[in-house]
Structure formats: structure tokens, C-alpha cells
Amino acid sequence: MCHKKVYCVDMTTFTHQGTHGELFARMEAPVSPRYLVLLAHGYGEHIGRYEELFEKITQHGGAIYAQDHQGHGKSEGERAYVADFESVVEDLHKLYQRAASEYPQLPVFLIGHSMGGMIAARYTQLYGTELTATVLSGPLLEGSPLLDFLLENDDARTAPIDSMALSRDPEVGEVYKADPLVWQGEWKIPMLQSLKSELELIKVGGRLETPTMWLVGGEDPLCPPSVTEPVWEKIKPVDSRQKVYPGARHEIFNETNRAEVFEDVLTFIVSYL
């Protein structure tokens, strides 16, 4: 069908079986796409927060597939809880298999943000041969000071993510706080522990062999470049690119300089077509 945008795009939502219940997913594609994108979102959020990225990719000629992780958004599972992130990686691989069957033989790019960047890094370690390239946006690659602080302080776990950490645009934070599909509850100790376990797997999982770009806000308080860069240096492939956006906070796709970020991502994709 022709979706209600200024260009013709097929948009479909669907559910499919994940490792721990039904997952809500979405696909958008222009007529005759020239590449595929898989998107992995961050902690406590959902794919509906990536409308502009969907639009940029489809306008550029890409088909994009994304799903709410288990326990997030419209997918099944205990809210904001994942017992084992290897199962989330497997869920993402199931989405890849569907996308590749519907649009066979197209180059595939993986974009992961924050916790989704962690998932994307691990996915690339395990399934990198199926990917053309990977983009890590503000990825969680190390046990950030926030994770350790939350594990050690009971009172701190009752507070949701500070919306001011997301973007210099205050509207982004206001929309985030008002979004009923965003988890606003407390951090769960088993979730924090499973995050740390997955980070350890990434650190011993070997260097990525798929071309990968690392993008991060210079003032990101959640996944600071000073914390994540040492792990990036350990796992980055020979064919890698990186950029730090001065002044930008955690959600670079929602930042005041997001036009620059989108352009960098699309330029990176074009270089592998």
C-alpha cells in the first residue's frame, strides 16, 4: 500500500514468536528497495520512538525492520526485564531471517542504539557474515558508572532514566516522559545483572569482522565515550569509522544536530552499496 507520507512506502506491523513470547514488529519499505536495515532500540523504550529514522531510511531507498524487544513496548514479557540477552540477539536474528526472505539478496545494515548498540555489537560478533555493515549509536559497551551505581544503591533504582540525559532539545524529554510505552518504573536487579553479563560476553567475544561505525554524543551521560571507547578499541574491526558529536547527549538520533547524524549514517551505508 502507499503509506501516508510524501513518497510511496509499504508499511506493515506484525507479531512473530520470539524466544520468550510474541514480539511486536514493523516493516517499512519503498518500491524496489536497494538495501535492508535492522534496528535495535534501547532500554525501556520501543520502536515507535524512531519515526524519523524510519523516514530517512525509506526516503533513501532502504527497507527497515524493527521490533520491540521482549519486555518492551508492545511485545510480551515482564516489563523492562530480560533474563538473558543472548535470547534477544536470537530474536533479532529471527527478524533478520524474515527480512532476508522477503527481500532476498539485498545488503543488510544493522543499527543499534544504547542497549540496542550492545545487542548489535553482540549480534555482529555472532552473525556478522550475514551483515554488510553495523552502526553503533551511543552503545552500551562497558558496565557504565550508571549500572554499577544502580546495583549498589537501592534508592537510586526507583528513579527512571533522567529525560534531560537524552537530548539538548527539551521537547524530546517531555515526549519521552509522556509516552505510555516507555518504562518509567524502577530498574530491576536481574536486568542490570543480565546487562553486565552480556557486556562481559562482548569483551571476550572477539574483534568484529564486519565494517562498523561508532557514533556517540560527546556529553552522553549514560554511555560516556570515555567509558565505552576502550571496549570499542578492543572490538572494532579493521574497517571501522567513528565520530563523537561535541555537546550531544545520549540520543543522537533525537539531538539538535540529528540532521548531521542521519547524513553520516546514510553516507556510511552508501559507501557499502
C-alpha positions as CSV (number, residue, x, y, z in Angstrom):
1,M,0.0,0.0,0.0
2,C,1.0,3.6,-0.2
3,H,1.7,4.9,3.3
4,K,0.6,8.5,4.1
5,K,3.9,10.2,3.5
6,V,5.2,12.3,0.7
7,Y,6.6,9.3,-1.0
8,C,5.2,5.8,-1.6
9,V,6.2,3.2,1.0
10,D,4.8,-0.1,2.2
11,M,4.3,-0.1,5.9
12,T,3.3,-3.3,7.8
13,T,3.1,-4.2,11.5
14,F,3.1,-7.8,12.6
15,T,3.8,-10.1,15.5
16,H,6.0,-13.2,15.5
17,Q,7.2,-15.6,18.0
18,G,10.3,-14.7,20.0
19,T,12.2,-16.8,22.5
20,H,10.0,-15.6,25.3
21,G,6.7,-14.7,23.8
22,E,5.2,-12.7,20.9
23,L,7.2,-9.8,19.6
24,F,5.6,-6.7,18.0
25,A,7.4,-5.7,14.8
26,R,7.2,-3.2,12.0
27,M,8.5,-3.0,8.4
28,E,8.6,-0.1,6.1
29,A,9.9,-0.3,2.5
30,P,9.9,1.9,-0.6
31,V,9.2,0.5,-4.0
32,S,12.2,-1.7,-5.0
33,P,14.5,-1.1,-2.0
34,R,18.2,-1.3,-2.6
35,Y,19.2,-2.4,0.9
36,L,17.8,-3.6,4.3
37,V,18.2,-2.1,7.7
38,L,17.6,-3.9,11.0
39,L,17.1,-1.6,14.0
40,A,17.6,-2.5,17.7
41,H,16.2,0.0,20.2
42,G,17.4,0.9,23.7
43,Y,16.4,0.1,27.3
44,G,12.8,0.9,28.4
45,E,11.7,2.3,25.1
46,H,10.2,1.0,21.8
47,I,10.5,1.2,18.0
48,G,7.8,3.9,17.9
49,R,10.4,6.4,19.1
50,Y,12.3,6.1,15.8
51,E,9.8,7.6,13.3
52,E,12.4,10.0,11.8
53,L,14.9,7.2,11.3
54,F,12.3,5.1,9.6
55,E,11.5,8.0,7.3
56,K,15.2,8.8,6.5
57,I,16.0,5.2,5.6
58,T,12.9,4.7,3.4
59,Q,13.4,8.0,1.6
60,H,17.0,6.9,0.9
61,G,15.8,3.7,-0.7
62,G,16.2,1.3,2.2
63,A,13.7,-1.1,3.8
64,I,13.8,-1.1,7.6
65,Y,12.7,-3.8,10.0
66,A,12.5,-3.3,13.8
67,Q,10.8,-5.0,16.8
68,D,10.1,-4.2,20.4
69,H,12.5,-6.4,22.4
70,Q,10.9,-8.8,24.9
71,G,9.5,-6.9,27.8
72,H,9.4,-3.7,25.9
73,G,6.8,-1.6,24.0
74,K,4.1,-3.8,22.6
75,S,5.9,-7.1,22.9
76,E,5.2,-9.7,25.5
77,G,7.2,-10.3,28.6
78,E,7.8,-8.8,32.1
79,R,8.3,-5.0,31.6
80,A,11.9,-3.8,31.2
81,Y,13.2,-7.2,32.1
82,V,15.5,-9.6,30.1
83,A,16.9,-12.6,31.9
84,D,19.5,-13.4,29.2
85,F,20.4,-11.0,26.3
86,E,21.6,-13.9,24.2
87,S,17.9,-14.6,23.7
88,V,17.3,-11.0,22.4
89,V,20.2,-11.5,19.9
90,E,18.4,-14.7,18.7
91,D,15.1,-12.8,18.5
92,L,16.9,-10.2,16.3
93,H,18.2,-13.0,14.1
94,K,14.7,-14.3,13.6
95,L,13.7,-10.8,12.4
96,Y,16.7,-10.9,10.0
97,Q,15.6,-14.2,8.6
98,R,12.1,-12.8,7.9
99,A,13.5,-9.6,6.3
100,A,16.0,-11.6,4.2
101,S,13.3,-14.0,3.0
102,E,11.0,-11.1,2.0
103,Y,13.8,-9.1,0.3
104,P,16.5,-11.7,-0.6
105,Q,20.0,-10.8,-1.7
106,L,20.0,-7.2,-0.5
107,P,22.8,-5.8,1.5
108,V,21.9,-5.7,5.2
109,F,22.8,-3.0,7.7
110,L,22.3,-3.2,11.4
111,I,21.7,-0.1,13.5
112,G,21.6,-0.4,17.3
113,H,21.2,2.4,19.9
114,S,22.3,2.3,23.5
115,M,21.3,-1.1,24.9
116,G,20.4,-1.9,21.3
117,G,24.0,-1.0,20.4
118,M,25.1,-3.6,22.9
119,I,22.8,-6.1,21.2
120,A,24.0,-5.0,17.8
121,A,27.7,-5.5,18.8
122,R,27.0,-9.0,20.1
123,Y,24.9,-9.8,17.0
124,T,27.7,-8.7,14.8
125,Q,30.1,-11.0,16.7
126,L,27.8,-13.9,16.2
127,Y,26.2,-13.2,12.8
128,G,28.5,-10.7,11.2
129,T,28.9,-12.7,8.0
130,E,25.2,-12.0,7.2
131,L,25.7,-8.3,7.5
132,T,27.1,-5.7,5.2
133,A,27.9,-3.2,8.0
134,T,26.9,-2.2,11.5
135,V,26.2,1.2,13.1
136,L,26.5,1.6,16.9
137,S,24.8,4.7,18.3
138,G,25.7,5.6,21.8
139,P,26.2,1.9,22.5
140,L,26.4,0.3,25.9
141,L,29.8,-1.4,25.6
142,E,31.0,-1.4,29.2
143,G,29.5,-1.5,32.6
144,S,28.8,2.2,32.7
145,P,29.0,4.1,36.0
146,L,25.2,4.2,36.0
147,L,24.9,0.4,36.0
148,D,27.3,0.0,39.0
149,F,25.7,2.8,40.8
150,L,22.2,1.3,40.4
151,L,23.3,-2.1,41.5
152,E,24.9,-0.7,44.7
153,N,22.2,1.8,45.7
154,D,18.7,0.6,46.4
155,D,17.1,4.1,46.4
156,A,18.5,5.0,43.1
157,R,16.9,2.1,41.3
158,T,13.4,3.6,41.9
159,A,14.1,6.5,39.6
160,P,13.6,6.2,35.8
161,I,16.2,7.5,33.3
162,D,16.6,11.3,33.5
163,S,15.0,12.6,30.4
164,M,17.5,15.5,30.4
165,A,20.2,13.0,29.6
166,L,18.6,12.2,26.2
167,S,18.9,15.4,24.2
168,R,19.6,19.1,24.3
169,D,16.1,19.5,22.9
170,P,13.8,19.7,25.9
171,E,10.8,18.5,23.9
172,V,12.5,15.2,23.4
173,G,12.5,14.7,27.2
174,E,8.9,15.8,27.6
175,V,7.6,13.5,24.9
176,Y,9.7,10.6,26.5
177,K,8.1,11.2,29.9
178,A,4.6,11.3,28.5
179,D,5.0,8.1,26.3
180,P,2.9,5.3,27.8
181,L,5.0,2.7,26.1
182,V,8.2,3.9,27.7
183,W,9.1,2.2,31.0
184,Q,9.0,4.7,33.8
185,G,9.4,2.3,36.7
186,E,12.3,1.1,38.7
187,W,15.4,-0.7,37.5
188,K,15.3,-4.4,38.2
189,I,18.4,-6.0,39.7
190,P,18.2,-9.2,37.5
191,M,18.0,-6.9,34.4
192,L,21.1,-5.0,35.5
193,Q,22.9,-8.2,36.1
194,S,22.0,-9.6,32.7
195,L,23.2,-6.4,31.1
196,K,26.6,-6.8,32.8
197,S,26.8,-10.5,31.8
198,E,26.2,-9.6,28.1
199,L,28.8,-6.9,28.3
200,E,31.3,-9.5,29.5
201,L,30.5,-11.8,26.6
202,I,31.1,-8.9,24.2
203,K,34.5,-8.2,25.7
204,V,35.7,-11.8,25.3
205,G,33.7,-12.3,22.0
206,G,36.5,-11.2,19.7
207,R,37.1,-8.4,17.3
208,L,34.3,-7.6,14.9
209,E,35.0,-8.5,11.3
210,T,32.1,-6.6,9.8
211,P,32.6,-2.9,8.9
212,T,31.3,-0.9,11.8
213,M,30.7,2.7,12.7
214,W,30.7,4.0,16.3
215,L,28.8,7.2,16.9
216,V,28.4,8.9,20.3
217,G,27.5,12.2,21.9
218,G,30.4,14.0,23.5
219,E,28.3,14.8,26.5
220,D,26.4,11.5,26.7
221,P,25.9,10.9,30.5
222,L,24.5,7.3,30.1
223,C,27.1,5.7,27.9
224,P,30.0,8.2,28.1
225,P,32.6,7.9,25.3
226,S,35.4,7.9,27.9
227,V,33.8,4.6,29.3
228,T,32.8,2.9,26.1
229,E,35.8,3.8,23.9
230,P,38.2,1.3,25.5
231,V,35.9,-1.6,24.6
232,W,35.3,-0.1,21.2
233,E,39.1,-0.1,20.6
234,K,39.2,-3.7,21.7
235,I,36.4,-5.0,19.4
236,K,36.4,-2.6,16.4
237,P,37.2,-4.1,13.0
238,V,39.9,-3.1,10.7
239,D,37.3,-1.4,8.6
240,S,35.8,1.0,11.2
241,R,34.8,4.6,11.5
242,Q,34.0,6.7,14.5
243,K,32.7,10.1,15.4
244,V,32.0,12.0,18.6
245,Y,29.5,14.8,18.3
246,P,30.6,17.7,20.6
247,G,27.9,18.7,23.1
248,A,25.4,16.0,22.1
249,R,23.8,13.8,24.8
250,H,22.7,10.2,24.6
251,E,20.1,10.0,21.9
252,I,21.9,11.3,18.9
253,F,19.0,10.5,16.5
254,N,16.9,12.9,18.6
255,E,19.6,15.5,19.1
256,T,19.6,19.1,17.9
257,N,22.3,18.1,15.3
258,R,20.4,15.0,14.2
259,A,20.4,16.1,10.5
260,E,24.2,15.7,10.7
261,V,23.9,12.3,12.4
262,F,21.4,11.0,9.8
263,E,23.7,12.2,7.0
264,D,26.7,10.5,8.5
265,V,24.7,7.2,8.7
266,L,23.4,7.4,5.2
267,T,26.8,8.3,3.8
268,F,28.3,5.3,5.6
269,I,25.6,3.0,4.1
270,V,26.1,4.3,0.6
271,S,29.8,3.5,0.9
272,Y,29.0,-0.2,1.0
273,L,26.3,-0.3,-1.7
